[in-house]
Amino acid sequence: MRTTIDLPDPLFRELKALAARRGASMKTLIRAAVEAELRRNQPTRGRRLKFPLRASVEPGTLRLTNAEIDDLSA
């Protein structure tokens, strides 16, 4: 899809110079910048839990109540 963006002159000149230094097109640099920004701002899927949540007194068995599990995962 094509779109038009307005850039301040100093920003345009800086972009054009960067593209020349990298041997790339301005289009390529703009696309990469937009993609990076979108990836950086994607919502996380949630907090990762590290196991074991609680060390077992008797290895191989772990007795926790639902309330204790909720507390550990909060």
Secondary structure, DSSP 8 states (H G I E B T S, - for coil): --------HHHHHHHHHHHHHHT--HHHHHHHHHHHHHHHTS--------S-SS--SSTT-----HHHHHHHH-
